Each structure stands twice: as structure tokens, then as C-alpha cells.
Amino acid sequence: MSPQEAEEEREDVTPAGPRLYEPINYDMKEDPENVWLLDLSNGERVAIRLMPDWAPNHVERIKTLTRQGFYDGVIFHRVIDGFMAQSGDPTGTGQGGSSLPDLEAEFNVMPHVRGTVSMARANEENSANSQFFIVFYPRFSLDKRYTNFGRVIDNIAAVDAINRGEPPQNPTRILQASLASDNVPPPATGTAPRVEPDITADMLSAPVDQ
């Protein structure tokens, strides 16, 4: 068997999964069920392509919480210039989560490039719950350590404009989260009401490692 034939055979038996440079569909009209919309208090709407092929359970969790209104009114509580913006904690402290069980990790080969949306977790790998972060610049040290489940496909400038701080003095807030398939219009100007789900001690999410 030649080296080329051996390589072709190896490729044939490689388990199915996301390719390293799997293309992202930036057309917001395509597959709207997997387009996540975040209406921010800076007056902008950000569109994120959810990738169930990469992390099906994490994408399903995002959709479930979104349709429950969980993210409406939640702040970006940890925003580090040159690194990432973290949100998804209804307490705004970085120690909160939802009342749903923690998720098993779905680490994949997709790199943490600019605009990546990934799940925050505590030290335990299977501790992701509701918190997520958006990467400002490539941070490949996070690859295969945090579950990458999506990418910003529209209005990355609005992500860049999220107020910095740990926590910020005047935090940027998610006024409303929705899925494009649900055709929810942007909220009227003003602050969305806070949603206060039950928080338990075993449903915490720690900051993302730098």
C-alpha cells in the first residue's frame, strides 16, 4: 500500500465530525432556526449562527433558555479588552446559572477565532449551564477546552462596543434574545425586565481562563 493509499484509507475511517475549517453560513435568511439574535442595550442587534453539528446539546440549551426568556435583561458581567465578553448569568455575578442540569462537554476541533461563541464553565469539564462568551480576537488556547457552538455572522461591531470591566461600571445588557425563526421584533427602547430563575449552588459557571 502506497503512502497516498494509506492516507486515503485513514481519511475514509475518520469519525464523522466538524472539519477544522468548516464554512460558516453568513446568510441570515438560511436556516433561521439556528440564527440567534441578541438585542443589546447599546441599540444594536447581533446575529449568531448556532452550529448543532458542532455541539447539539449546547445549541439546544441556548434555544430552550432563549425561548423561556432567560437571557432577557441579563448583563455582560465580565468583558476583557482583547479577549472576550461573557454573559448568561441572571445574577450578574459570574456565579449564577439556570435551573436546568449542567451539560456534558462537547469539545470540538473548531478554533476560537474572532466572533466565536462558546460556553463558559467551572473547573469541571461538564459544568457548562447557561453562561457563554464571545471572543474579540483569536484565542486558540481555549480550543478543545471550552465548547465552541457558534459564530457571530452579523454586526460584530456591536460586540466590540460592549462595555468593558469585571464587572463594567455601566454594563451592556441583553435586552432580548430570540431565534430568527420566531420572528420576534426588536424591543422598544428601554430596559427589558429581569428574569429571575431559581439558582442552586451546584449550577455555577466560573470565569473563562485567559
C-alpha positions, 0 to 999 in steps of 0.5 A: 500500500502506497503512502497516498493509499494509506492516507486515503484509507485513514481519511475514509475511517475518520469519525464523522465530525466538524472539519477544522475549517468548516464554512460558516453560513453568513446568510441570515435568511438560511436556516433561521432556526439556528440564527440567534439574535441578541438585542443589546442595550447599546441599540444594536442587534447581533446575529449568531449562527448556532452550529448543532453539528458542532455541539447539539446539546449546547445549541439546544440549551441556548434555544430552550433558555432563549425561548423561556426568556432567560437571557432577557435583561441579563448583563455582560458581567465580565468583558476583557479588552482583547479577549472576550465578553461573557454573559448568561448569568441572571445574577450578574455575578459570574456565579449564577446559572439556570435551573436546568442540569449542567451539560456534558462537554462537547469539545470540538476541533473548531478554533476560537477565532474572532466572533466565536461563541462558546460556553463558559464553565467551572473547573469541571469539564461538564459544568457548562449551564447557561453562561457563554462568551464571545471572543474579540480576537483569536484565542486558540488556547481555549480550543478543545477546552471550552465548547465552541457552538457558534459564530457571530455572522452579523454586526460584530461591531456591536460586540466590540462596543460592549462595555468593558470591566469585571464587572463594567461600571455601566454594563451592556445588557441583553435586552432580548434574545430570540431565534430568527425563526420566531420572528420576534421584533426588536424591543422598544427602547428601554430596559427589558425586565429581569428574569429571575430563575431559581439558582442552586449552588451546584449550577455555577459557571466560573470565569473563562481562563485567559 
